């Protein structure tokens, strides 16, 4: 479940970052459903249109701010500027936490597409996204 | 005594602990103490050659240890070492 404000910030950061990939972290609470209440736009340390690396200082900042907010980091989002909103082999290989939610925003078409996935043991499972 | 903060993905290798108090005057010594307490963490922190794993971010208080001498960075009592996995993809 995504807060509407979170959705707006995620899409805005992705569009601002184009043509390079943009990324950031999601904070909130796990559960059924998980709720992403906050988002933390981050720098793409890779500075690339094909790959991303969340800047280490932004990772720490998000972790600290999320802890102060009483939640936890529950996922990451990034944009695909030229391909569909589906995890790439690099996304699957690099997925840092099987408990996280992996949100991919495609900017390939005029309308951005946002989808969310779980990635566990190399397997991709899409999950529904509901705006709150 | 320094406090090591572990991300969720590493906690199963540390008996579920989110924080572990460890003695040590450098990051290398703190890691050695951490691994002694929780051997399953060894390969998630360090390469077979003993270097810092490239997929791991380590912050000494608010500073990335890559800019403080990496494993040789000095640690004082009351310092916090925060471990976080690198977040990347394509």
Backbone of each chain as ProteinMPNN parsed JSONL, in Angstrom:
{"seq_chain_A": "XXXXXXXXXXXXXXXXXXXXXXXXXXXXXXXXXXXXXXXXXXXXXXXXXXXXXXXXXXXXXXXXXXXXXXXXXXXXXXXXXXXXXXXXXXXXXXXXXXXXXXXXXXXXXXXXXXXXXXXXXXXXXXXXXXXX", "coords_chain_A": {"N_chain_A": [[0.846, -1.186, 0.0], [0.609, 2.173, -0.883], [1.131, 5.451, 0.21], [-0.546, 8.34, -1.077], [0.919, 10.68, -1.202], [3.476, 9.645, -1.103], [3.58, 8.266, -3.505], [3.434, 10.427, -5.28], [5.849, 11.741, -4.736], [7.696, 9.792, -5.448], [7.225, 9.424, -8.214], [7.74, 12.032, -9.113], [10.453, 12.352, -8.497], [11.56, 10.402, -10.123], [10.92, 11.382, -12.665], [12.271, 13.808, -12.631], [14.852, 12.898, -12.544], [15.317, 11.71, -14.988], [17.231, 11.715, -18.026], [18.561, 9.749, -16.617], [18.647, 6.885, -14.405], [16.613, 7.005, -11.525], [16.385, 6.827, -7.927], [15.372, 5.607, -4.674], [14.314, 5.206, -1.23], [11.888, 3.323, 0.653], [9.896, 3.841, 3.488], [8.154, 2.596, 6.353], [5.682, 0.369, 7.501], [5.752, -3.135, 7.915], [3.517, -5.835, 7.06], [0.213, -7.165, 6.467], [-1.747, -5.498, 4.483], [1.642, -4.44, 3.618], [2.654, -1.131, 4.417], [3.724, 1.705, 2.822], [4.72, 4.544, 4.094], [6.369, 6.685, 4.02], [8.805, 8.246, 1.872], [12.123, 8.33, 0.612], [13.859, 10.107, -1.395], [16.829, 9.51, -3.225], [20.289, 9.995, -4.138], [21.609, 8.805, -7.228], [24.284, 7.0, -7.181], [25.596, 5.782, -9.222], [25.09, 7.277, -11.42], [23.793, 6.801, -13.935], [22.015, 5.715, -16.894], [21.338, 3.143, -16.99], [21.899, 1.636, -14.707], [21.666, 1.692, -11.078], [22.821, 2.978, -7.938], [22.072, 3.397, -4.667], [23.044, 6.284, -3.057], [25.438, 6.115, -0.483], [25.385, 7.871, 1.73], [22.798, 8.809, 1.63], [21.392, 6.528, 2.122], [22.046, 6.004, 4.788], [20.98, 8.302, 5.969], [18.244, 7.978, 5.399], [17.738, 5.682, 6.86], [18.187, 6.57, 9.477], [16.27, 8.623, 9.705], [13.953, 7.206, 9.328], [13.959, 5.492, 11.479], [13.651, 7.362, 13.517], [11.086, 8.11, 12.948], [9.696, 5.999, 13.762], [9.311, 3.822, 12.174], [10.417, 1.442, 9.688], [12.855, 0.772, 7.148], [11.431, -0.485, 4.27], [11.652, -1.035, 1.647], [12.774, -0.393, -1.749], [12.872, 1.896, -4.464], [13.125, 2.425, -7.98], [13.832, 3.856, -11.209], [13.147, 2.735, -14.528], [14.285, 3.844, -17.428], [14.046, 3.241, -20.092], [12.89, 0.812, -20.419], [10.476, -1.791, -19.539], [8.389, -1.856, -16.521], [9.633, -3.915, -14.756], [11.593, -6.113, -12.809], [15.024, -6.106, -13.599], [17.597, -8.467, -14.682], [19.874, -7.597, -13.289], [18.697, -6.247, -11.151], [17.553, -8.378, -9.799], [19.753, -9.906, -9.14], [21.126, -8.187, -7.453], [19.429, -7.644, -5.383], [19.028, -6.613, -2.108], [17.675, -7.488, 0.19], [15.539, -10.013, 1.128], [13.18, -9.516, 2.372], [12.248, -7.105, 1.549], [10.357, -4.676, -0.411], [10.24, -4.178, -3.844], [10.061, -1.617, -5.877], [9.386, -0.626, -9.125], [9.597, 1.869, -11.532], [8.501, 2.611, -14.676], [9.555, 4.675, -17.28], [9.244, 4.49, -19.911], [7.048, 4.829, -21.561], [4.65, 7.445, -22.369], [2.948, 7.778, -20.185], [3.921, 7.255, -16.888], [4.65, 4.075, -15.413], [4.042, 2.233, -12.513], [5.087, -0.453, -10.588], [5.151, -3.13, -8.182], [7.257, -5.491, -6.5], [8.232, -8.631, -5.0], [11.369, -10.057, -4.305], [12.875, -12.979, -4.048], [15.311, -15.345, -3.409], [16.129, -15.225, -6.053], [13.754, -15.306, -7.404], [11.002, -13.649, -8.899], [8.145, -12.008, -7.783], [5.234, -10.43, -8.488], [3.397, -7.918, -6.732], [0.254, -6.573, -5.634], [-0.43, -3.045, -5.905], [-1.788, -0.625, -3.898], [-3.285, 2.498, -3.614], [-3.287, 4.799, -0.931]], "CA_chain_A": [[0.0, 0.0, 0.0], [1.421, 3.38, -1.015], [0.472, 6.721, 0.436], [-0.589, 9.125, -2.314], [2.06, 11.597, -1.152], [4.671, 8.861, -1.447], [3.499, 8.022, -4.954], [3.757, 11.685, -5.968], [7.281, 12.021, -4.601], [8.438, 8.787, -6.218], [7.115, 9.729, -9.649], [8.411, 13.308, -9.383], [11.912, 12.136, -8.467], [11.916, 9.626, -11.315], [10.857, 12.26, -13.837], [13.35, 14.8, -12.505], [16.135, 12.237, -12.759], [15.476, 11.261, -16.37], [17.221, 10.354, -18.576], [19.26, 8.781, -15.782], [17.799, 6.179, -13.453], [16.459, 7.634, -10.219], [16.144, 5.792, -6.925], [15.102, 6.058, -3.319], [13.927, 4.154, -0.286], [10.547, 3.396, 1.21], [9.814, 3.552, 4.911], [6.791, 2.39, 6.821], [5.558, -0.819, 8.346], [5.428, -4.4, 7.27], [2.246, -6.41, 7.476], [-0.67, -7.524, 5.348], [-0.639, -5.227, 3.568], [2.7, -3.514, 4.026], [2.267, 0.252, 4.115], [4.838, 2.643, 2.627], [4.196, 5.829, 4.565], [7.355, 7.738, 3.739], [9.814, 7.882, 0.881], [13.379, 9.064, 0.754], [14.594, 10.203, -2.656], [18.27, 9.386, -3.006], [21.124, 10.177, -5.302], [22.069, 7.596, -7.908], [25.734, 7.076, -7.182], [26.112, 5.26, -10.485], [24.901, 8.321, -12.431], [23.674, 6.035, -15.173], [20.678, 5.449, -17.409], [21.155, 1.682, -17.015], [22.022, 1.044, -13.372], [21.62, 2.661, -9.987], [23.315, 2.639, -6.605], [21.639, 4.406, -3.705], [24.194, 6.915, -2.4], [25.569, 5.585, 0.87], [24.964, 8.851, 2.744], [21.331, 8.878, 1.599], [20.94, 5.293, 2.762], [22.162, 6.202, 6.238], [20.014, 9.339, 6.35], [16.905, 7.382, 5.371], [17.642, 4.739, 7.981], [18.071, 7.35, 10.717], [14.993, 9.346, 9.737], [12.878, 6.229, 9.459], [13.986, 5.036, 12.872], [13.071, 8.441, 14.307], [9.651, 8.154, 12.658], [9.077, 4.82, 14.359], [9.099, 2.764, 11.189], [11.627, 0.791, 9.211], [12.962, 0.737, 5.691], [10.755, -1.699, 3.811], [11.836, -1.282, 0.229], [13.52, 0.549, -2.586], [12.253, 2.129, -5.768], [14.007, 3.033, -8.976], [13.19, 4.0, -12.514], [13.679, 2.21, -15.782], [13.96, 4.933, -18.345], [13.824, 2.783, -21.465], [12.345, -0.548, -20.437], [9.23, -1.933, -18.79], [8.458, -1.852, -15.06], [9.83, -5.294, -14.335], [12.991, -6.186, -12.343], [16.017, -6.589, -14.554], [18.491, -9.462, -14.068], [20.728, -6.901, -12.32], [17.879, -6.007, -9.959], [17.366, -9.649, -9.094], [21.056, -10.323, -8.599], [21.612, -7.259, -6.424], [18.401, -7.404, -4.357], [19.752, -6.762, -0.848], [16.923, -7.999, 1.333], [14.353, -10.754, 0.644], [11.971, -9.016, 3.026], [11.902, -5.786, 1.032], [9.492, -4.485, -1.575], [11.037, -3.585, -4.926], [9.165, -0.856, -6.741], [10.026, -0.203, -10.375], [8.807, 2.847, -12.289], [8.941, 2.706, -16.068], [9.319, 5.947, -17.981], [9.371, 4.192, -21.34], [5.903, 5.383, -22.27], [4.288, 8.799, -21.942], [2.424, 7.642, -18.819], [4.773, 6.394, -16.058], [4.025, 2.863, -14.864], [4.662, 1.842, -11.243], [4.707, -1.802, -10.145], [5.914, -3.554, -7.009], [7.63, -6.902, -6.554], [9.097, -9.26, -4.008], [12.446, -10.802, -4.97], [13.415, -13.922, -3.056], [16.058, -16.471, -3.988], [16.178, -15.084, -7.502], [12.419, -15.384, -7.992], [10.26, -12.394, -8.908], [6.698, -12.135, -7.618], [4.597, -9.109, -8.448], [2.384, -7.747, -5.691], [-0.617, -5.446, -5.978], [-0.16, -1.74, -5.288], [-3.023, 0.091, -3.612], [-3.017, 3.849, -3.108], [-4.008, 5.055, 0.309]], "C_chain_A": [[0.888, 1.244, 0.0], [0.581, 4.593, -0.64], [0.505, 7.55, -0.839], [0.583, 10.106, -2.363], [3.351, 10.907, -1.514], [4.72, 8.645, -2.949], [3.923, 9.28, -5.721], [5.253, 11.961, -5.912], [8.112, 11.053, -5.436], [8.408, 9.148, -7.703], [7.85, 11.027, -9.985], [9.928, 13.116, -9.437], [12.362, 11.36, -9.699], [11.941, 10.523, -12.553], [11.983, 13.297, -13.808], [14.706, 14.181, -12.859], [16.399, 11.83, -14.184], [16.407, 12.209, -17.111], [18.018, 9.336, -17.756], [18.261, 8.059, -14.881], [17.785, 6.949, -12.135], [16.095, 6.548, -9.204], [15.854, 6.422, -5.571], [14.599, 4.902, -2.479], [12.524, 4.394, 0.24], [10.586, 3.04, 2.686], [8.368, 3.384, 5.32], [6.723, 1.187, 7.722], [5.172, -2.03, 7.516], [4.081, -4.899, 7.77], [1.452, -6.811, 6.251], [-1.818, -6.534, 5.313], [0.464, -4.416, 4.245], [2.273, -2.111, 3.614], [3.517, 1.117, 4.003], [4.311, 4.034, 2.947], [5.108, 6.998, 4.227], [8.29, 7.285, 2.631], [10.988, 8.84, 0.969], [14.098, 9.083, -0.588], [16.095, 10.214, -2.383], [19.007, 9.705, -4.292], [21.466, 8.828, -5.914], [23.583, 7.698, -8.045], [26.352, 6.586, -8.47], [25.986, 6.296, -11.601], [24.705, 7.752, -13.824], [22.217, 5.915, -15.604], [20.367, 3.961, -17.39], [21.202, 1.031, -15.642], [21.908, 2.142, -12.313], [22.304, 2.082, -8.757], [22.854, 3.746, -5.672], [22.883, 4.961, -3.004], [24.24, 6.499, -0.936], [25.077, 6.58, 1.92], [23.441, 8.977, 2.78], [20.717, 7.641, 2.254], [20.952, 5.457, 4.281], [21.125, 7.21, 6.72], [18.599, 8.76, 6.406], [16.708, 6.444, 6.551], [17.425, 5.486, 9.289], [16.705, 8.029, 10.814], [13.833, 8.377, 9.931], [12.806, 5.696, 10.89], [13.333, 6.089, 13.777], [11.56, 8.518, 14.122], [8.922, 6.934, 13.217], [8.799, 3.693, 13.386], [10.396, 2.085, 10.837], [11.669, 0.887, 7.694], [12.366, -0.578, 5.213], [10.944, -1.943, 2.32], [12.612, -0.193, -0.47], [12.75, 0.73, -3.89], [13.293, 2.73, -6.699], [13.292, 3.058, -10.305], [13.918, 3.197, -13.574], [13.288, 3.212, -16.852], [13.61, 4.458, -19.749], [13.18, 1.41, -21.545], [11.113, -0.619, -19.531], [9.471, -1.959, -17.277], [8.503, -3.291, -14.556], [11.292, -5.417, -13.905], [13.917, -6.773, -13.407], [16.842, -7.69, -13.89], [19.429, -8.831, -13.036], [19.965, -6.627, -11.03], [17.757, -7.277, -9.122], [18.671, -10.063, -8.411], [21.453, -9.475, -7.389], [20.624, -7.06, -5.273], [18.974, -7.658, -2.959], [18.994, -7.464, 0.263], [15.667, -8.717, 0.837], [13.056, -10.282, 1.287], [11.478, -7.699, 2.45], [10.904, -5.847, -0.127], [10.317, -3.715, -2.614], [10.081, -2.932, -5.919], [9.946, -0.376, -7.961], [9.07, 0.733, -11.108], [9.363, 2.891, -13.703], [8.566, 4.063, -16.64], [9.382, 5.737, -19.49], [8.255, 4.848, -22.152], [5.561, 6.769, -21.715], [3.754, 8.796, -20.51], [3.38, 6.775, -18.013], [3.978, 5.194, -15.531], [4.781, 2.463, -13.609], [4.148, 0.456, -10.86], [5.62, -2.209, -8.992], [6.106, -5.065, -7.004], [8.291, -7.341, -5.253], [10.141, -10.041, -4.803], [13.097, -11.686, -3.915], [14.071, -15.086, -3.772], [16.031, -16.417, -5.515], [14.825, -15.133, -8.191], [11.681, -14.055, -7.826], [8.779, -12.692, -8.72], [6.107, -10.741, -7.55], [3.559, -9.071, -7.332], [1.513, -6.555, -6.062], [-0.192, -4.175, -5.249], [-1.505, -1.031, -5.118], [-2.645, 1.465, -3.075], [-3.892, 4.115, -1.895], [-4.209, 6.548, 0.493]], "O_chain_A": [[1.816, 1.346, 0.802], [-0.545, 4.747, -1.114], [1.468, 7.477, -1.602], [1.168, 10.338, -3.421], [4.223, 11.497, -2.152], [5.76, 8.817, -3.583], [4.677, 9.2, -6.691], [5.857, 12.363, -6.907], [9.105, 11.441, -6.052], [9.447, 9.174, -8.364], [8.509, 11.116, -11.02], [10.6, 13.654, -10.317], [13.427, 11.634, -10.254], [12.851, 10.441, -13.378], [12.57, 13.618, -14.842], [15.586, 14.85, -13.4], [17.548, 11.623, -14.573], [16.378, 13.411, -16.846], [18.138, 8.179, -18.16], [17.166, 8.56, -14.626], [18.807, 7.473, -11.692], [15.569, 5.495, -9.564], [16.068, 7.616, -5.361], [14.474, 3.772, -2.952], [12.038, 5.525, 0.268], [11.223, 2.066, 3.087], [7.465, 3.959, 4.711], [7.572, 0.989, 8.591], [4.39, -1.955, 6.568], [3.574, -4.429, 8.789], [1.964, -6.797, 5.132], [-2.788, -6.71, 6.05], [0.258, -3.795, 5.288], [1.614, -1.927, 2.591], [4.277, 1.249, 4.961], [3.556, 4.623, 2.173], [4.673, 8.148, 4.157], [8.539, 6.091, 2.466], [10.848, 10.001, 1.353], [14.868, 8.171, -0.888], [16.565, 10.844, -1.436], [18.435, 9.69, -5.383], [21.597, 7.83, -5.206], [24.094, 8.398, -8.919], [27.492, 6.923, -8.788], [26.686, 6.211, -12.61], [25.366, 8.166, -14.776], [21.304, 6.003, -14.783], [19.257, 3.556, -17.734], [20.6, -0.024, -15.44], [22.033, 3.332, -12.6], [22.358, 0.867, -8.564], [23.208, 4.909, -5.866], [23.673, 4.209, -2.432], [23.228, 6.524, -0.237], [24.427, 6.188, 2.89], [22.862, 9.224, 3.838], [19.65, 7.714, 2.865], [19.996, 5.096, 4.967], [20.474, 7.004, 7.744], [17.851, 9.022, 7.348], [15.641, 6.416, 7.165], [16.593, 5.096, 10.109], [16.065, 8.013, 11.865], [12.855, 8.688, 10.611], [11.722, 5.481, 11.432], [12.566, 5.758, 14.681], [10.839, 8.939, 15.027], [7.696, 6.845, 13.155], [8.13, 2.719, 13.73], [11.365, 2.143, 11.594], [10.639, 1.061, 7.041], [12.743, -1.651, 5.685], [10.457, -2.939, 1.785], [13.044, 0.788, 0.135], [12.064, -0.182, -4.352], [14.206, 3.438, -6.275], [12.287, 2.378, -10.508], [15.133, 3.01, -13.522], [12.107, 3.401, -17.144], [12.96, 5.175, -20.509], [12.95, 0.9, -22.642], [10.757, 0.346, -18.856], [10.608, -2.07, -16.819], [7.53, -3.805, -14.004], [12.164, -4.869, -14.58], [13.622, -7.798, -14.022], [16.798, -7.839, -12.668], [19.745, -9.455, -12.023], [20.52, -6.759, -9.939], [17.848, -7.242, -7.895], [18.681, -10.506, -7.263], [22.037, -9.977, -6.428], [20.943, -6.385, -4.295], [19.364, -8.783, -2.647], [19.611, -7.986, 1.192], [14.819, -8.099, 0.193], [11.967, -10.603, 0.812], [10.404, -7.225, 2.82], [10.651, -6.896, -0.721], [10.996, -2.739, -2.296], [9.393, -3.603, -6.688], [11.024, 0.205, -7.838], [7.89, 0.427, -11.282], [10.544, 3.171, -13.909], [7.436, 4.532, -16.508], [9.553, 6.688, -20.252], [8.47, 5.349, -23.256], [6.125, 7.2, -20.71], [4.061, 9.69, -19.72], [3.64, 5.642, -18.417], [2.786, 5.3, -15.243], [6.007, 2.362, -13.622], [2.941, 0.217, -10.813], [6.727, -1.69, -8.851], [5.237, -5.819, -7.443], [8.835, -6.526, -4.508], [9.834, -10.616, -5.847], [13.779, -11.204, -3.01], [13.466, -15.729, -4.63], [15.923, -17.448, -6.179], [14.743, -15.018, -9.414], [11.727, -13.425, -6.77], [8.221, -13.537, -9.42], [6.439, -9.96, -6.659], [2.922, -10.081, -7.031], [1.977, -5.63, -6.73], [0.332, -4.219, -4.135], [-2.257, -0.863, -6.077], [-1.794, 1.586, -2.194], [-5.057, 3.722, -1.835], [-4.8, 6.974, 1.485]]}, "seq_chain_B": "XXXXXXXXXXXXXXXXXXXXXXXXXXXXXXXXXXXXXXXXXXXXXXXXXXXXXXXXXXXXXXXXXXXXXXXXXXXXXXXXXXXXXXXXXX", "coords_chain_B": {"N_chain_B": [[33.557, 0.005, 24.568], [31.863, -0.628, 21.602], [28.871, -0.129, 19.69], [27.289, -2.243, 17.461], [25.161, -1.916, 14.809], [22.824, -3.831, 13.141], [21.477, -4.556, 9.905], [18.192, -5.667, 8.877], [18.502, -7.853, 7.17], [20.812, -9.103, 7.969], [20.375, -9.918, 10.529], [19.318, -12.554, 11.088], [21.643, -14.056, 11.041], [22.792, -13.39, 13.357], [21.539, -14.355, 15.549], [19.133, -13.053, 15.588], [19.517, -10.574, 16.659], [19.379, -6.994, 16.737], [21.195, -5.129, 17.483], [24.588, -5.297, 18.556], [26.845, -5.346, 21.173], [30.298, -4.7, 21.079], [33.758, -5.095, 21.757], [36.693, -3.232, 20.763], [39.348, -1.524, 19.073], [39.627, -0.732, 16.506], [37.861, -0.813, 13.337], [38.34, -3.283, 12.187], [39.003, -4.837, 14.431], [36.624, -4.72, 15.855], [34.941, -6.022, 14.062], [36.137, -8.536, 14.15], [35.543, -9.293, 16.763], [32.806, -9.307, 16.575], [32.347, -11.363, 14.746], [33.356, -13.435, 16.217], [31.415, -13.689, 18.144], [29.228, -14.18, 16.534], [29.582, -16.285, 14.261], [28.385, -16.84, 11.786], [28.145, -14.477, 10.482], [30.509, -13.867, 9.241], [31.139, -14.329, 6.403], [29.453, -12.537, 5.283], [30.332, -10.1, 5.893], [33.027, -9.859, 5.232], [35.459, -10.478, 2.632], [36.909, -13.577, 1.33], [39.604, -12.984, 1.483], [39.725, -11.27, 3.572], [39.056, -8.649, 3.213], [36.857, -5.768, 3.244], [33.532, -6.535, 2.462], [32.246, -5.85, -0.737], [29.598, -5.284, -1.094], [28.667, -4.181, 1.17], [27.855, -1.493, 3.272], [29.475, 0.456, 5.685], [29.138, 2.425, 8.45], [30.743, 4.608, 10.603], [29.607, 6.001, 13.324], [28.408, 8.803, 11.87], [29.857, 8.652, 9.566], [31.099, 7.294, 6.528], [33.087, 4.451, 6.456], [34.826, 4.065, 4.393], [36.021, 6.429, 3.916], [37.541, 6.822, 6.092], [39.669, 5.224, 6.443], [38.889, 2.651, 6.122], [38.904, -0.675, 7.18], [40.823, -0.124, 9.034], [39.986, 2.049, 10.416], [39.679, 4.051, 13.321], [38.096, 3.17, 16.368], [36.155, 4.29, 19.052], [35.129, 3.985, 22.508], [31.639, 3.829, 22.954], [31.082, 4.541, 20.381], [29.142, 4.085, 17.385], [28.667, 1.563, 15.062], [27.218, 1.263, 12.056], [25.81, -1.074, 9.982], [24.951, -1.575, 6.638], [23.352, -2.996, 3.83], [24.562, -2.613, 0.478], [22.536, -0.851, -1.774], [21.371, -1.467, -4.816], [20.958, -1.791, -8.389], [19.574, -2.4, -11.64]], "CA_chain_B": [[32.579, -0.883, 23.913], [31.113, 0.0, 20.516], [27.614, -0.802, 19.384], [27.135, -2.544, 16.043], [23.756, -2.008, 14.403], [22.711, -4.744, 12.005], [20.25, -4.442, 9.112], [17.318, -6.841, 9.041], [18.953, -8.995, 6.379], [21.917, -9.776, 8.67], [20.005, -10.326, 11.896], [19.218, -14.01, 11.279], [22.984, -14.602, 11.27], [23.244, -12.909, 14.662], [20.545, -14.778, 16.527], [17.994, -12.139, 15.591], [19.846, -9.306, 17.312], [19.472, -5.785, 15.921], [22.425, -4.459, 17.907], [25.519, -6.17, 19.269], [27.961, -4.606, 21.768], [31.566, -5.38, 20.776], [34.997, -4.376, 22.083], [37.638, -3.131, 19.656], [39.887, -0.178, 18.851], [39.501, -0.435, 15.073], [36.734, -1.53, 12.737], [38.762, -4.675, 12.018], [38.896, -5.523, 15.727], [35.201, -4.851, 16.177], [34.421, -7.092, 13.209], [36.648, -9.82, 14.663], [34.743, -9.608, 17.939], [31.437, -9.601, 16.128], [32.368, -12.694, 14.124], [33.561, -14.413, 17.284], [30.105, -13.903, 18.77], [28.266, -14.676, 15.537], [30.423, -16.717, 13.127], [27.648, -16.867, 10.519], [28.253, -13.161, 9.836], [31.844, -13.709, 8.633], [31.178, -14.208, 4.941], [28.607, -11.431, 4.841], [31.048, -8.864, 6.194], [34.372, -9.825, 4.676], [35.791, -11.407, 1.547], [37.815, -14.633, 1.802], [40.918, -12.388, 1.762], [39.641, -10.43, 4.757], [38.697, -7.263, 2.892], [35.451, -5.429, 3.432], [32.686, -6.985, 1.359], [31.923, -4.658, -1.518], [28.162, -5.01, -1.044], [28.319, -3.751, 2.521], [28.205, -0.144, 3.721], [29.746, 0.521, 7.12], [29.236, 3.807, 8.914], [31.214, 4.822, 11.969], [28.72, 7.113, 13.652], [27.767, 9.284, 10.642], [30.83, 8.691, 8.469], [31.375, 6.077, 5.771], [34.468, 4.097, 6.818], [35.701, 4.114, 3.204], [36.755, 7.699, 3.972], [38.195, 6.908, 7.402], [40.703, 4.201, 6.545], [38.237, 1.342, 5.997], [38.951, -1.547, 8.363], [41.77, 0.443, 10.005], [39.388, 3.216, 11.078], [39.726, 3.956, 14.788], [36.804, 3.113, 17.043], [36.23, 4.653, 20.467], [34.009, 3.526, 23.302], [30.43, 4.614, 22.728], [30.831, 4.723, 18.948], [28.174, 3.193, 16.756], [28.956, 1.094, 13.707], [25.971, 0.878, 11.399], [26.034, -1.863, 8.768], [23.804, -1.557, 5.731], [23.692, -3.564, 2.533], [24.496, -1.711, -0.671], [21.253, -0.95, -2.475], [21.707, -1.187, -6.209], [20.25, -2.601, -9.372], [19.759, -1.928, -13.011]], "C_chain_B": [[31.833, -0.103, 22.824], [29.816, -0.782, 20.318], [27.533, -1.013, 17.87], [25.65, -2.704, 15.752], [23.662, -2.82, 13.123], [21.421, -4.491, 11.236], [19.449, -5.738, 9.225], [17.871, -8.063, 8.327], [20.098, -9.757, 7.074], [21.517, -10.338, 10.036], [19.841, -11.836, 12.075], [20.578, -14.665, 11.538], [23.548, -14.189, 12.622], [22.199, -13.247, 15.731], [19.375, -13.825, 16.64], [18.287, -10.779, 16.195], [19.895, -8.147, 16.323], [20.73, -5.005, 16.262], [23.273, -5.445, 18.704], [26.629, -5.297, 19.857], [29.256, -5.386, 21.571], [32.733, -4.485, 21.184], [35.866, -4.281, 20.834], [38.078, -1.701, 19.454], [39.876, 0.228, 17.38], [38.278, -1.194, 14.546], [37.099, -3.007, 12.572], [38.621, -5.449, 13.323], [37.432, -5.716, 16.139], [34.586, -5.973, 15.338], [34.881, -8.463, 13.713], [35.84, -10.248, 15.893], [33.317, -9.992, 17.58], [31.349, -11.013, 15.548], [32.59, -13.783, 15.176], [32.224, -14.722, 17.966], [29.122, -14.567, 17.812], [29.015, -15.094, 14.267], [29.705, -16.694, 11.774], [27.735, -15.531, 9.785], [29.523, -13.024, 8.998], [31.785, -13.434, 7.132], [30.276, -13.099, 4.412], [29.273, -10.085, 5.097], [32.33, -8.735, 5.378], [34.528, -10.818, 3.528], [36.686, -12.512, 2.108], [39.202, -14.088, 2.153], [40.894, -11.462, 2.983], [39.358, -8.97, 4.477], [37.205, -7.042, 3.146], [34.641, -5.873, 2.21], [32.176, -5.773, 0.58], [30.43, -4.332, -1.513], [27.708, -4.514, 0.322], [28.757, -2.309, 2.75], [28.418, -0.186, 5.226], [29.937, 1.993, 7.499], [29.705, 3.819, 10.362], [30.561, 6.116, 12.428], [28.08, 7.603, 12.347], [28.696, 9.252, 9.429], [31.009, 7.303, 7.835], [32.843, 5.69, 6.024], [35.398, 4.045, 5.602], [36.529, 5.398, 3.195], [37.513, 7.87, 5.286], [39.305, 5.865, 7.555], [40.15, 2.788, 6.493], [38.382, 0.532, 7.29], [39.914, -1.025, 9.424], [41.192, 1.642, 10.755], [39.332, 2.998, 12.586], [38.314, 4.005, 15.381], [37.011, 3.446, 18.518], [35.012, 4.089, 21.206], [32.808, 4.427, 23.093], [30.137, 4.892, 21.266], [29.787, 3.713, 18.462], [28.644, 2.846, 15.351], [27.639, 0.614, 13.108], [26.291, 0.138, 10.105], [24.77, -1.816, 7.918], [24.207, -2.161, 4.402], [23.68, -2.487, 1.454], [23.17, -1.941, -1.377], [21.489, -0.513, -3.912], [20.896, -2.092, -7.116], [20.45, -1.999, -10.742], [18.459, -1.574, -13.676]], "O_chain_B": [[31.246, 0.946, 23.091], [29.693, -1.936, 20.727], [27.69, -0.069, 17.096], [24.968, -3.523, 16.368], [24.343, -2.528, 12.14], [20.38, -4.239, 11.843], [19.979, -6.775, 9.625], [17.731, -9.185, 8.814], [20.317, -10.934, 6.787], [22.244, -11.141, 10.621], [20.198, -12.356, 13.132], [20.65, -15.711, 12.182], [24.652, -14.591, 12.989], [22.013, -12.501, 16.693], [18.697, -13.786, 17.667], [17.407, -9.919, 16.243], [20.392, -8.297, 15.207], [21.271, -4.296, 15.413], [22.757, -6.303, 19.421], [27.293, -4.575, 19.113], [29.317, -6.582, 21.857], [32.699, -3.271, 20.982], [35.791, -5.136, 19.951], [37.294, -0.77, 19.635], [40.091, 1.394, 17.05], [37.74, -2.083, 15.206], [36.261, -3.882, 12.793], [38.167, -6.593, 13.32], [37.062, -6.747, 16.7], [33.804, -6.777, 15.845], [34.115, -9.426, 13.704], [35.498, -11.421, 16.042], [32.71, -10.871, 18.192], [30.406, -11.755, 15.822], [32.085, -14.899, 15.05], [31.943, -15.867, 18.318], [28.3, -15.394, 18.207], [29.071, -14.33, 13.303], [30.347, -16.546, 10.734], [27.433, -15.459, 8.594], [29.599, -12.151, 8.133], [32.316, -12.431, 6.654], [30.33, -12.76, 3.23], [28.834, -9.057, 4.582], [32.675, -7.656, 4.897], [33.843, -11.838, 3.456], [37.171, -12.403, 3.234], [39.896, -14.644, 3.005], [41.932, -10.932, 3.379], [39.409, -8.138, 5.383], [36.417, -7.982, 3.246], [35.027, -5.613, 1.07], [31.73, -4.79, 1.171], [30.037, -3.227, -1.886], [26.511, -4.437, 0.598], [29.897, -1.947, 2.456], [27.633, -0.793, 5.955], [30.78, 2.697, 6.942], [29.148, 3.14, 11.224], [30.925, 7.2, 11.971], [27.275, 6.876, 11.766], [28.345, 9.776, 8.371], [31.061, 6.287, 8.528], [33.739, 6.511, 5.829], [36.617, 3.989, 5.758], [37.585, 5.468, 2.565], [38.06, 8.938, 5.558], [39.816, 5.647, 8.653], [40.864, 1.829, 6.788], [38.022, 1.007, 8.367], [39.838, -1.432, 10.584], [41.849, 2.189, 11.641], [38.986, 1.917, 13.064], [37.464, 4.782, 14.946], [37.937, 2.94, 19.152], [33.997, 3.761, 20.592], [32.941, 5.65, 23.059], [29.075, 5.417, 20.933], [29.59, 2.65, 19.05], [28.975, 3.726, 14.557], [27.027, -0.331, 13.605], [26.971, 0.677, 9.232], [23.661, -1.995, 8.421], [25.29, -1.872, 3.895], [22.878, -1.556, 1.512], [22.736, -3.079, -1.555], [21.768, 0.654, -4.186], [20.238, -3.03, -6.666], [21.362, -1.205, -10.976], [18.451, -1.16, -14.836]]}, "name": "protein", "num_of_chains": 2, "seq": "XXXXXXXXXXXXXXXXXXXXXXXXXXXXXXXXXXXXXXXXXXXXXXXXXXXXXXXXXXXXXXXXXXXXXXXXXXXXXXXXXXXXXXXXXXXXXXXXXXXXXXXXXXXXXXXXXXXXXXXXXXXXXXXXXXXXXXXXXXXXXXXXXXXXXXXXXXXXXXXXXXXXXXXXXXXXXXXXXXXXXXXXXXXXXXXXXXXXXXXXXXXXXXXXXXXXXXXXXXXXXX"}
